[in-house]
Amino acid sequence: MTGKIRGPVTRAALWSLKRLNDRRARRAPAPDTGTVRIVLHHAYGMGGTIRTVLNLAGYLARERDVEIISVVRTAEEPFLPIPPGVRVSFLDDRITARSPAARLLSRFASRLVPEQENIHHTVSLWTDLRLIRRLRAMRGGVLITTRPAYNLAAALFAPPEVITIGQEHVSLQVHRPQMRRLIKRRYGRLDAFVTLTEADLAQYAGLLKADAPRQLLRIPNAVPRLAGDLSHLDERVVVAIGRLVHAKGFDRLVTAWRQVAAAHPNWILRIFGGGTPEREQRLREQIEEAGLTDGVFLMGSSQEIGVELAKSSIYVVSSRYEGFGMTILEAMSKGVPVVGFDCPHGPREIIAHEHDGLLIPAGDTDALAGGIRRLIEDEELRRTLGGNALRTAARYDLDTVGARWDALLADLAGLRGRPDPRHCSLGTPAR
């Protein structure tokens, strides 16, 4: 809960919720891991988190009943295919006709999603009520939440018989101090919390300490199976993928490309990803001012990114920070070597420097240009790194990573047979 909500009303609500949880805990059935619900902000959107969550849902649906609960819906059809056996439901469907209550409450800002969350402006009081109602209606099963706001909500409102697992798809250091305080206060109520990198796991362990969930562990994303053949590494094409946001550092990439274009004008750079019209316009203006309109192309979003990677010879990561770097693995799965900034946290845990790619000092655009030029000019090195990249990607196969989720669910079901007072104690709400 955000804002300055204090006083007897809040205390009474939390006391009532605690009593309800106490009663439900006494009547709770045996743990059920055959039903899995995953809360995702916008299942029909595009982005790395959505892609990897759908990938996980498809794996879990092989032997379980899996539902994705999409908090909002703003598109008629999914941008990415929904895996077989996975159901999708929507809490705040903005495509269909809305009730008077929905229209009224949607005018008020969310009190559940902290203002420090970048989705705060996309949700409302109506969204809050729909999410709380859905959480409280759950009867057993597993609940996986996929971003801090929904992890916090699950920790506070999920019934005691529900196994709760929070995920982090960026990194702890990205979050502001206010958000970190909420995380420290509430995440211990989750049954498990999963990070994507070892570095982030260490940071969360340091923050949460004795207040950590029963299971605090790292499970990386699995690389999805993409359309398209392996790359022949003979096209004069460099690719970058990501939303057109500050974190992805495409402004730095364009700066670096000036040096690459000067030395190799017959090579081109393709940037795939959507963004706001304002952000796209700024990047286009930078490209024009740099005189690179014949060599740098903003391709927009693509549903066939595997096909596009197969037509490239080098993949570039110019990010200021990465939660994991799913696109790195996607490029490697096509045998494409990666040149990437050694930014927090993902690239270093995937890329082995001089083995399957090149790690560049974070933010050094001259060095980034040098790394790209090196792979352009040294075909033998490019092919060696590409071959090794293919083997690296194989370690993140869906079956391999999925088995770790199977093990986690089995462990949590066993742990649920032991008392845990955190599920019956709400305490005072964090602000």
C-alpha positions in Angstrom: 0.0 0.0 0.0 1.3 3.4 -0.8 0.6 6.9 0.4 -0.1 8.0 4.0 -2.8 5.5 5.0 -2.7 5.3 8.7 -5.0 5.1 11.7 -7.6 2.8 13.0 -9.1 1.9 9.7 -5.9 0.4 8.4 -5.2 -1.4 11.6 -8.7 -2.8 11.7 -8.4 -4.0 8.1 -5.1 -5.8 8.8 -6.5 -7.3 12.0 -9.5 -8.7 10.1 -7.2 -10.0 7.3 -5.0 -11.7 9.9 -8.1 -13.4 11.5 -9.3 -14.6 8.1 -5.8 -16.0 7.4 -5.6 -17.7 10.8 -9.0 -19.4 10.1 -8.1 -20.4 6.6 -4.7 -21.7 7.7 -6.4 -24.1 10.2 -8.6 -25.5 7.5 -6.0 -25.5 4.7 -5.8 -28.7 2.6 -2.5 -30.4 1.7 -0.2 -28.4 -0.5 -1.2 -28.4 -4.2 1.5 -27.8 -6.8 -0.7 -29.2 -9.7 -2.3 -25.8 -10.1 -0.1 -22.8 -11.0 -1.2 -19.2 -11.5 1.2 -16.6 -12.8 0.6 -12.9 -12.4 1.9 -10.9 -15.4 1.3 -7.2 -15.9 0.3 -7.5 -19.6 0.3 -10.9 -21.2 -0.6 -9.6 -24.6 2.2 -7.1 -24.7 5.8 -7.6 -25.8 9.1 -7.6 -24.0 11.7 -9.9 -22.4 9.7 -10.6 -19.2 6.6 -11.6 -21.1 8.5 -13.8 -23.5 10.3 -15.7 -20.6 7.2 -16.0 -18.5 5.2 -17.5 -21.4 8.1 -19.9 -21.9 8.0 -21.0 -18.3 4.2 -21.3 -18.4 4.4 -23.6 -21.4 6.8 -25.8 -19.6 4.8 -26.0 -16.4 1.6 -26.7 -18.4 3.0 -30.0 -19.6 2.0 -31.6 -16.3 0.0 -28.9 -14.5 -3.0 -26.7 -14.8 -1.5 -23.3 -15.6 -3.3 -19.9 -15.8 -1.7 -16.6 -16.5 -3.5 -13.8 -14.7 -2.9 -10.6 -16.8 -3.4 -7.6 -14.7 -4.3 -5.4 -17.7 -5.3 -5.9 -21.3 -4.7 -3.2 -23.8 -4.4 -5.3 -27.0 -7.0 -7.4 -28.9 -4.5 -10.2 -29.7 -1.3 -11.4 -28.0 1.9 -10.2 -29.5 3.6 -13.4 -28.6 1.9 -16.9 -29.0 0.3 -18.3 -25.9 1.7 -21.8 -25.3 -0.5 -24.8 -25.6 -2.4 -25.7 -22.4 -2.0 -22.2 -20.9 -5.1 -20.2 -20.1 -5.1 -16.4 -19.9 -7.5 -14.3 -17.8 -7.7 -10.5 -17.4 -8.3 -8.4 -14.4 -8.6 -5.0 -16.0 -9.8 -5.6 -19.6 -9.6 -2.3 -21.4 -10.6 -3.6 -24.8 -14.2 -4.7 -23.9 -17.0 -2.4 -22.6 -16.4 -1.4 -19.0 -18.8 -1.2 -16.1 -19.7 2.2 -14.5 -17.7 1.1 -11.4 -14.7 0.3 -13.5 -14.8 3.6 -15.3 -15.2 5.5 -12.0 -12.5 3.8 -10.0 -10.1 3.8 -12.9 -9.9 7.6 -12.4 -8.2 7.1 -9.1 -4.5 6.3 -8.7 -3.4 2.9 -7.5 -2.9 2.6 -3.8 -1.4 -0.9 -4.1 1.3 -0.4 -6.6 4.1 1.8 -5.2 4.8 5.0 -7.0 8.4 3.9 -7.5 7.2 1.1 -9.8 7.3 2.1 -13.5 3.9 0.6 -14.0 2.3 2.8 -11.4 0.8 5.2 -14.1 -0.7 2.2 -16.0 -2.8 0.9 -13.1 -5.6 2.4 -10.9 -7.8 1.8 -7.8 -10.0 -0.4 -10.0 -7.0 -2.6 -10.9 -6.1 -2.8 -7.2 -9.5 -4.1 -6.2 -9.6 -6.6 -9.0 -6.1 -8.0 -8.1 -6.9 -8.2 -4.3 -10.2 -9.9 -5.0 -8.5 -12.4 -7.4 -5.8 -13.2 -4.8 -8.2 -13.7 -2.0 -10.4 -16.0 -4.1 -7.6 -18.5 -4.6 -8.0 -21.9 -3.0 -4.6 -23.5 -2.8 -2.2 -24.1 -5.6 0.9 -22.1 -6.5 1.1 -18.4 -7.2 4.1 -16.9 -9.1 4.4 -13.2 -9.3 6.7 -11.5 -11.8 7.5 -8.0 -10.6 8.0 -6.2 -7.3 4.5 -4.6 -7.1 2.9 -8.0 -7.5 5.4 -9.8 -5.3 4.5 -7.3 -2.5 0.7 -7.8 -3.2 1.1 -11.6 -3.0 3.0 -11.3 0.2 0.2 -9.3 1.8 -3.0 -10.7 0.3 -2.4 -14.3 -0.9 -4.3 -16.8 1.4 -2.1 -18.9 3.7 -2.8 -22.2 1.8 -1.4 -20.7 -1.4 2.3 -21.4 -2.1 3.8 -18.0 -3.1 6.9 -17.5 -5.3 8.1 -14.1 -6.3 10.4 -13.4 -9.2 12.8 -10.5 -10.0 13.3 -9.8 -13.7 15.5 -6.7 -13.3 17.8 -6.3 -10.3 17.7 -5.1 -6.7 20.0 -2.1 -7.3 17.6 -0.7 -9.9 14.9 -0.1 -7.2 14.7 3.1 -5.3 15.3 3.2 -1.5 11.5 3.3 -0.7 10.9 0.2 -2.8 13.8 -1.6 -1.1 12.3 -0.9 2.3 9.0 -2.5 1.2 10.9 -5.5 -0.2 12.8 -6.0 3.0 9.6 -5.7 5.0 7.4 -8.0 3.0 9.3 -10.5 0.9 9.9 -12.8 4.0 6.2 -13.7 3.8 6.7 -15.3 0.4 7.5 -19.0 0.4 10.3 -18.5 -2.2 11.9 -15.7 -4.1 13.8 -16.4 -7.4 16.4 -14.2 -9.0 17.9 -14.6 -12.4 21.6 -14.0 -11.6 24.0 -15.0 -8.8 25.0 -11.4 -8.3 21.4 -10.4 -7.7 20.9 -13.3 -5.4 23.8 -12.2 -3.2 22.3 -8.7 -3.0 18.9 -9.9 -2.0 20.4 -12.2 0.6 22.3 -9.2 2.0 19.1 -7.1 2.2 16.7 -9.7 3.5 19.0 -11.6 5.8 16.9 -13.3 8.5 13.7 -12.0 6.9 14.3 -13.9 3.7 11.7 -16.4 2.4 12.1 -20.0 3.1 13.7 -20.5 -0.3 15.9 -17.8 -1.8 17.5 -19.0 -5.0 18.6 -18.3 -8.5 17.0 -19.9 -11.5 17.9 -18.4 -14.8 15.6 -17.9 -17.7 15.4 -20.6 -20.3 16.1 -19.8 -23.9 12.9 -20.2 -26.0 12.9 -22.2 -29.1 12.9 -19.6 -31.9 12.0 -19.8 -35.6 14.8 -19.5 -38.2 18.0 -21.4 -39.0 21.4 -21.0 -37.4 23.3 -18.0 -38.7 25.9 -18.5 -41.3 27.8 -15.5 -39.9 28.4 -14.1 -43.4 25.8 -11.3 -43.5 27.1 -7.8 -43.0 24.5 -7.2 -40.3 24.8 -6.4 -36.6 21.6 -6.6 -34.5 20.5 -5.2 -31.2 17.1 -5.9 -29.5 15.2 -4.2 -26.7 12.6 -1.7 -25.8 13.6 1.8 -26.8 14.2 2.9 -23.2 17.1 4.6 -21.4 18.2 1.3 -19.8 19.0 -0.3 -23.2 21.5 2.3 -24.1 20.8 2.5 -27.8 22.0 6.1 -27.7 25.4 4.8 -26.7 25.2 2.2 -29.5 24.6 4.8 -32.1 27.5 6.8 -30.8 29.7 3.7 -31.1 28.4 2.9 -34.5 29.9 6.1 -36.0 33.3 4.6 -35.6 32.2 1.2 -37.0 30.5 2.9 -40.0 33.6 5.0 -40.7 35.7 1.8 -41.0 33.1 -0.5 -42.5 30.4 1.5 -44.3 29.1 -1.7 -46.0 27.9 -3.1 -42.6 24.5 -2.1 -41.2 23.0 -2.0 -37.7 19.4 -3.1 -37.1 17.7 -2.2 -33.8 14.6 -4.2 -33.0 12.1 -3.1 -30.4 9.2 -0.7 -29.7 9.0 2.4 -27.6 7.1 5.6 -27.2 6.9 7.9 -30.2 9.0 10.5 -28.3 11.8 8.1 -27.5 11.9 6.7 -31.0 12.0 10.3 -32.4 14.9 11.2 -30.2 16.8 8.2 -31.4 16.0 8.9 -35.0 17.2 12.4 -34.6 20.5 11.2 -33.1 20.9 8.8 -36.1 20.3 11.6 -38.5 22.7 14.0 -36.8 25.4 11.4 -36.8 24.9 10.9 -40.6 24.0 7.2 -40.1 20.6 7.0 -41.8 22.0 4.6 -44.4 23.5 2.3 -41.9 21.4 2.3 -38.7 17.7 1.2 -39.0 15.0 1.1 -36.3 13.1 -2.0 -37.3 10.3 -1.8 -34.7 9.0 -4.9 -33.0 9.2 -8.3 -34.6 7.4 -11.6 -33.8 10.1 -13.5 -35.7 13.2 -12.4 -33.8 14.8 -15.8 -34.4 14.6 -15.3 -38.1 16.2 -11.8 -37.8 19.0 -13.1 -35.6 19.7 -15.9 -38.1 20.3 -13.1 -40.7 22.9 -11.4 -38.5 26.6 -12.0 -37.8 27.0 -10.1 -34.5 24.7 -9.2 -31.6 25.3 -6.1 -29.5 24.3 -5.3 -25.9 24.6 -1.6 -25.1 22.5 -1.7 -21.9 23.2 0.4 -18.8 21.9 -2.5 -16.7 20.3 -5.9 -17.4 18.2 -8.1 -15.1 19.5 -11.1 -17.1 19.9 -10.5 -20.8 17.5 -13.0 -22.4 18.3 -11.6 -25.9 21.9 -12.6 -25.3 20.9 -16.3 -25.1 18.5 -15.9 -28.0 21.3 -14.6 -30.2 23.6 -17.4 -28.9 21.0 -20.0 -29.7 21.4 -19.0 -33.4 25.2 -19.3 -33.2 25.7 -15.5 -33.1 28.6 -14.1 -31.0 27.8 -11.2 -28.6 29.6 -8.0 -28.0 28.2 -6.5 -24.8 28.8 -4.0 -22.1 29.8 -5.6 -18.8 26.9 -3.9 -17.1 25.0 -5.1 -13.9 24.2 -8.0 -13.8 23.3 -10.4 -16.6 25.9 -10.2 -19.3 28.9 -11.3 -17.2 27.0 -14.4 -16.0 26.2 -15.5 -19.6 29.1 -14.3 -21.7 32.5 -15.8 -21.2 35.0 -13.2 -22.6 36.9 -14.3 -25.6 35.1 -17.7 -25.5 31.5 -17.0 -26.8 31.6 -13.2 -26.9 33.3 -10.1 -25.9 32.7 -8.2 -22.6 33.3 -4.5 -22.9 33.9 -2.1 -20.0 30.4 -0.7 -19.1 29.7 2.6 -20.8 32.9 2.8 -22.9 31.5 3.5 -26.4 35.0 3.6 -28.0 35.7 0.1 -26.6 32.3 -1.1 -27.8 33.0 0.2 -31.3 36.4 -1.6 -31.1 34.8 -4.9 -30.1 32.3 -4.7 -33.0 35.1 -3.9 -35.4 37.2 -6.7 -34.1 34.5 -9.3 -34.9 33.8 -7.7 -38.3 37.5 -7.8 -39.3 38.4 -11.3 -37.8 36.1 -13.8 -39.4 37.8 -16.8 -37.8 37.3 -15.3 -34.3 33.7 -14.5 -35.2 33.0 -18.1 -36.2 34.9 -19.6 -33.2 32.9 -17.4 -30.7 29.7 -18.2 -32.6 30.2 -21.9 -32.3 31.0 -21.6 -28.6 27.9 -19.4 -28.1 25.7 -22.2 -29.5 27.0 -24.6 -26.8 26.5 -21.9 -24.1 22.9 -21.5 -25.1 22.3 -25.3 -24.8 23.0 -25.0 -21.1 19.8 -22.9 -20.8 17.6 -25.3 -22.6 13.9 -25.2 -21.4 14.0 -28.8 -20.1 17.1 -28.2 -18.1 15.8 -24.9 -16.5 12.3 -26.3 -16.2 13.6 -29.2 -14.1 14.9 -26.7 -11.5 11.3 -25.3 -11.3 10.0 -28.8 -10.8 12.5 -29.3 -8.0 11.5 -26.0 -6.3 7.8 -26.8 -6.4 8.5 -30.2 -4.9 10.6 -28.7 -2.2 8.0 -26.1 -1.3 5.3 -28.7 -1.1 7.4 -30.5 1.4 8.2 -27.4 3.4 4.5 -26.5 3.7 4.1 -29.5 6.0 6.1 -27.6 8.6 4.7 -24.7 10.6 5.7 -21.2 9.4 4.3 -18.4 11.5 4.9 -15.8 8.8 1.8 -17.0 6.9 -0.3 -16.2 9.9 1.1 -12.8 10.9 0.6 -9.7 8.9 2.0 -7.1 11.3 1.8 -3.5 10.4 1.6 -2.5 6.8 4.7 -1.1 5.1 4.5 2.3 3.6 
